[in-house]
Amino acid sequence: MSESNARQRGRPRSFDEETALDELTALFWQKGYTQTSVADLVEASGVPKPSLYRIFGSKEELFASILRRYMATRMDMISTLVAHAGPGVDGIHTFLSLMRDDVVSGTSQNGCLLVAASAELHGSTPGFDDFGSAYRGALRERIYTLVERAGGADNDIDQRADLMLTWFMGLDVTTRGAGDEAEIDRAIDAMHATVDTWR
């Protein structure tokens, strides 16, 4: 093997893969899957097209990887909020307040990437079939844990978890649709009022 080939094969990548994925996630989150071109991906990541395909695969494979990565991060965040919320109906109120702070902080200004992508792609994409269903299932598990700690009959807990899941998805759509702080507060206040009836 020549010295130049050894240098080429052993040469470290000139970019940080996690940073590139962060940039690409933000791009898909803002523009959506369909409106994001390969040229957009190259520009956002700073990775030449041949390298982009070699490292991340096709656009479909890249997006599936981004969705899985985003879902893992989002579920960790929701799990943390549930853990910090505490028990009982008051714990659900605390969770709603924590969610409100996250939504209006600007970090979630585009809503949930999975909800937006599910609406655009009917919840499925090559490499991550039924990602919409997988997301809703994972989110419901965490909401169920929160609601179960407030007590009640099994049927009530199931219905309350389903109601909160639907509300949660609706809040993401409102946020994605550029809902202002007052509109977001009305949605959260309505859920607070509903949760008060669960005492």
C-alpha positions in Angstrom: 0.0 0.0 0.0 1.4 3.4 -0.9 2.0 6.1 1.7 -0.7 8.3 0.1 -3.3 5.5 0.2 -2.5 4.8 3.8 -2.9 8.5 4.6 -6.3 8.6 2.7 -7.7 5.5 4.4 -6.6 6.5 7.8 -7.5 10.2 7.5 -10.0 11.3 10.1 -13.3 12.8 9.0 -13.1 16.5 8.7 -16.5 17.0 10.4 -18.3 15.9 13.5 -21.0 13.4 12.7 -23.3 14.3 15.6 -23.0 18.0 14.8 -23.9 17.3 11.2 -26.9 15.2 12.3 -28.0 18.1 14.5 -27.9 20.4 11.5 -29.7 18.0 9.3 -32.4 17.4 11.9 -33.0 21.1 12.2 -33.3 21.3 8.4 -35.8 18.5 8.1 -37.7 19.9 11.1 -38.0 23.3 9.5 -38.6 22.4 5.9 -40.2 18.9 6.1 -39.0 15.8 4.3 -40.4 16.5 0.8 -39.2 20.1 0.6 -35.7 19.2 1.7 -33.4 18.5 -1.3 -30.1 16.7 -1.4 -28.5 20.0 -2.2 -30.1 21.4 1.0 -28.6 18.5 3.0 -25.1 19.1 1.5 -25.3 22.8 2.3 -26.6 22.4 5.9 -24.1 19.6 6.8 -21.1 20.9 4.9 -20.5 17.3 3.8 -19.9 16.8 0.0 -22.7 14.7 -1.7 -20.5 11.6 -2.2 -19.5 11.6 1.4 -23.0 12.3 2.6 -24.2 9.1 0.8 -21.3 7.1 2.0 -21.7 8.1 5.6 -25.5 8.4 6.0 -26.9 6.5 3.0 -29.7 7.7 0.9 -32.0 10.6 1.8 -34.6 8.0 3.0 -32.0 6.2 5.2 -30.7 9.4 6.6 -34.2 10.6 7.5 -35.0 7.2 9.2 -31.8 7.5 11.2 -32.7 11.1 12.2 -36.2 10.1 13.2 -34.9 7.2 15.4 -32.3 9.6 17.0 -34.9 12.3 17.6 -37.4 9.8 19.0 -34.9 8.5 21.5 -34.0 12.0 22.6 -37.7 13.1 22.9 -38.7 10.0 24.9 -35.8 10.6 27.3 -37.0 14.2 27.7 -40.6 13.1 28.4 -39.5 10.4 30.8 -37.5 13.0 32.7 -40.5 15.3 32.9 -42.7 12.5 34.1 -40.1 11.5 36.7 -39.8 15.1 38.0 -43.6 15.7 38.0 -44.4 13.7 41.1 -47.4 11.6 42.0 -51.1 12.3 42.0 -53.2 14.8 40.1 -50.8 17.5 41.3 -48.1 15.6 39.5 -50.0 15.8 36.2 -50.4 19.6 36.8 -46.7 19.8 37.3 -46.0 17.9 34.1 -48.3 20.2 32.2 -46.5 23.2 33.5 -43.1 21.7 32.6 -44.4 21.0 29.1 -45.6 24.6 28.8 -42.2 25.9 29.7 -40.6 23.6 27.1 -43.0 24.6 24.3 -42.8 28.4 24.8 -39.0 28.3 25.4 -38.3 28.2 21.7 -36.6 24.8 21.7 -39.9 23.3 20.5 -41.0 26.1 18.2 -41.4 23.8 15.2 -43.6 21.3 17.2 -42.6 17.7 17.3 -40.6 16.4 14.3 -42.3 13.0 14.5 -45.8 14.6 14.5 -44.9 16.8 11.5 -43.3 13.9 9.6 -46.2 11.6 10.4 -48.6 14.1 8.9 -46.5 14.5 5.8 -45.5 10.9 5.3 -48.5 9.1 6.7 -46.4 7.8 9.6 -44.1 5.6 7.6 -40.8 5.9 5.7 -38.4 3.4 4.3 -36.1 2.2 7.1 -38.6 3.1 9.8 -41.9 1.7 8.9 -44.8 2.9 11.1 -42.7 5.4 12.9 -45.9 7.4 13.7 -47.4 4.4 15.5 -44.2 3.7 17.3 -44.0 7.3 18.5 -47.6 7.4 19.7 -47.1 4.0 21.5 -43.9 5.2 23.2 -45.5 8.5 24.2 -48.6 6.8 25.5 -46.5 4.5 27.8 -45.0 7.5 29.5 -48.3 9.4 29.8 -49.9 6.2 31.1 -47.3 6.1 33.9 -48.0 9.7 34.8 -51.8 9.2 34.8 -51.6 5.9 36.7 -49.9 7.6 39.6 -53.0 9.8 40.0 -55.1 6.7 40.7 -58.5 5.7 39.5 -60.1 2.6 37.9 -58.2 0.9 35.1 -60.7 2.0 32.5 -60.5 5.6 33.7 -56.7 5.5 33.5 -56.8 4.1 30.0 -59.2 6.8 28.8 -57.3 9.6 30.5 -54.0 8.4 29.0 -55.7 8.4 25.5 -57.1 11.9 26.1 -53.8 13.3 27.2 -52.0 11.6 24.2 -54.5 13.2 21.8 -54.2 16.6 23.5 -50.4 16.3 23.4 -50.4 15.6 19.7 -52.8 18.5 19.2 -50.5 20.8 21.1 -47.6 19.8 18.8 -49.7 20.7 15.8 -50.7 24.0 17.3 -47.0 24.8 18.0 -46.0 23.7 14.4 -48.7 26.0 13.1 -47.1 29.0 14.7 -49.5 29.2 17.6 -48.6 32.1 19.8 -48.0 31.9 23.6 -51.6 32.9 24.4 -53.0 30.1 22.2 -50.7 27.6 23.7 -51.6 28.8 27.2 -55.3 28.3 26.4 -54.7 24.8 25.3 -52.7 24.0 28.5 -55.2 25.7 30.8 -58.0 23.6 29.2 -56.0 20.5 30.1 -55.4 21.7 33.6 -59.1 22.2 34.0 -59.9 18.7 32.8 -57.2 17.2 35.0 -58.8 18.9 38.0 -61.9 16.8 37.5 -59.8 13.6 38.1 -59.4 14.2 41.8 
